[in-house]
Amino acid sequence: MKLYGKIIFSFLFMFLSDKLIAQDPELAKIYLEQADQVYAEAKDAIEIAKDIYIQAAEADTMNVRANYMAGVLYLETVNRDYSTKYFERVKRLDPKYRFNIDYLLGRGYQYGLEFEKALKYFLAYKNKVTSDRSYRGRDKTSVYEVNDRIEECQNAKEIIGMPSSYTIENVSENVNSTWPDYAPVLNEDETVMIFTSRRQEGNTNENVDKDNFYFEDIYISKRNGVTWSKAKNIGQNVNTLYHDSNLFLSSDGKTLYIYSDEGNGDIFYCTENENEEWSKPKPLEGRINSQGFAEQSIWVSDDGEFMMFASNRPGGYGGFDIYGCYKEDGQWKRPFNMGPEINTRADEDGPYMAKDGITLYFSSKGHKGFGGFDVFTSTYNDKTEKWNKPENLGYPVNTVDDEVYFHPTADGERGYLASVREEGLGFTDIYMVTHVGNLEKTAKERISKLKERENDFITDEQLEVKRLIDSVLNISAYQVYFEVNSSEIDDSHNEKLIEMANFLKSHQNLGVQISAFASSDGNPKYNYELSNRRAQSVLKFFKENGIEPDRLAARGFGILKGSEDKSRKAEVKILDLSRFEE
């Protein structure tokens, strides 16, 4: 493993220091041979091989195989949308090089949130595969898979166009690293976060696994005020020399449930004593852990009398299903499937029940989503005794990549999850999701409460006609402009935004709609995320200046066509919330 560590260092150095490499077919062949050797000897060392294939493809942009392998390995790692650059070269140089090249291009564009382009290639591939049903090559992707991708793109176009009720931000550099960090679990007051990481720092094992990442270890961080402490290894009582991953933390922060490789995947637990020392993990009692099948997530009620977990045991609706289980007389009884409203023919995972006892969060590959795992929520209907149709949390919480193990807070205002994002520190990072509401849903309740007492209501018509203050027209549609690749609000906008905040404080029936955009520089995925960060910056400004969250809505729309300088903006519009009563 140390040999591959040296290889990746040397090639990453070349890659970073010589991005604009001259065309050299002979050098490309050398790179290609070395990449093949690395990939053949340690297929899991995919990041090393990918970087060398990229070098080969850039040394000779006409080398079809180098471009193909660079694209394939991008699809299997992070920044999957970057694969399109290399697959486009392959298609241009040799359209018949791989039977499913159109499908691969569609996948790359799907990951880049370019759904129209993705659909074009998926439909082209579908026409090809249905017109040549006799083809049996290994590079054939089934029509069932491409139909799933087409449905995901159509879903994504609809979901991404919906008003978002959430904002998302990276938790902290004290928590995240340049290595994969994921599966955050917290105690009820959000002062303790435990998560899994494959980082080098503090790892129990100084060597790497066959994929050239360090083994999974469990880490802990504690919050003081608004600051998370530097994460540290939870200790060798819990972590071993090999893979260890957390699943759930009790509300008091004293019982930690972890995943064990035993029995094909079992749930263990350990407890913390008064000296903040964790006990050795032991298997969960009762019928939870099955023989020969996997259990890979868990949630336990505060009273310890009910749990949910995910398992691929026989008798389910698909792959992994979510199960429930009650405790009676101190013993866990026979688990039961949560039913077809929750589980699908695909995989479900990461169940978490909100404090109200009827709102379930979980991740699914089978419900209406972007692709991969998306986070959904469903509420239990006492009258029908069934779960309501799950709702996708939407963008920016969900992406085309996997979002799983969503951990909502006790008050329901925030949540934590791990995801791959453009602004991340490395691979998978941990993010905090904040619920900002939906004006259509919150406005009616707010206006109803306001009408119970006397208020000076300002209507949309009055905003236009009376021109109540000097810059009321500007206030009703104010433009906040940003620098290139920035989501920081320039000081020149502070005076106007504070004026708007004060105006809102004087008129409690008014709210703010924030719509943010990016220029066409960069790829669509990055621009969607950048526009969302800009929308969140303006929303945060209003919250910090005393405007209640139920009066604010913010959303990033990605690219705005037009003048590049004028496209990097957030449009801030004041509106009358009482209109939503109509």
Secondary structure as UniProt FT lines:
FT   HELIX           2..17
FT   HELIX           25..41
FT   TURN            43..44
FT   HELIX           46..59
FT   TURN            61..62
FT   HELIX           64..75
FT   HELIX           80..82
FT   HELIX           83..93
FT   TURN            95..96
FT   TURN            99..100
FT   HELIX           101..111
FT   TURN            112..113
FT   HELIX           115..131
FT   TURN            133..134
FT   TURN            138..139
FT   HELIX           143..160
FT   STRAND          166..170
FT   TURN            173..175
FT   STRAND          181..186
FT   TURN            188..189
FT   STRAND          192..197
FT   TURN            201..202
FT   TURN            210..211
FT   STRAND          217..224
FT   TURN            225..226
FT   STRAND          227..228
FT   STRAND          232..233
FT   TURN            236..238
FT   STRAND          245..249
FT   TURN            251..252
FT   STRAND          255..260
FT   HELIX           262..264
FT   STRAND          266..272
FT   TURN            274..275
FT   STRAND          282..283
FT   STRAND          295..300
FT   TURN            302..303
FT   STRAND          306..311
FT   TURN            314..315
FT   STRAND          321..328
FT   TURN            329..330
FT   STRAND          331..332
FT   STRAND          336..337
FT   TURN            340..342
FT   STRAND          348..353
FT   TURN            355..356
FT   STRAND          359..364
FT   STRAND          374..381
FT   TURN            382..385
FT   STRAND          386..387
FT   STRAND          391..392
FT   TURN            395..397
FT   STRAND          404..408
FT   TURN            410..411
FT   STRAND          414..419
FT   TURN            422..423
FT   STRAND          429..435
FT   HELIX           439..450
FT   TURN            451..452
FT   HELIX           460..466
FT   TURN            470..471
FT   HELIX           472..476
FT   STRAND          478..481
FT   TURN            484..485
FT   HELIX           491..493
FT   HELIX           494..506
FT   TURN            508..509
FT   STRAND          510..518
FT   HELIX           524..544
FT   TURN            545..546
FT   HELIX           549..551
FT   STRAND          552..559
FT   HELIX           564..567
FT   STRAND          569..576
FT   HELIX           577..581
//
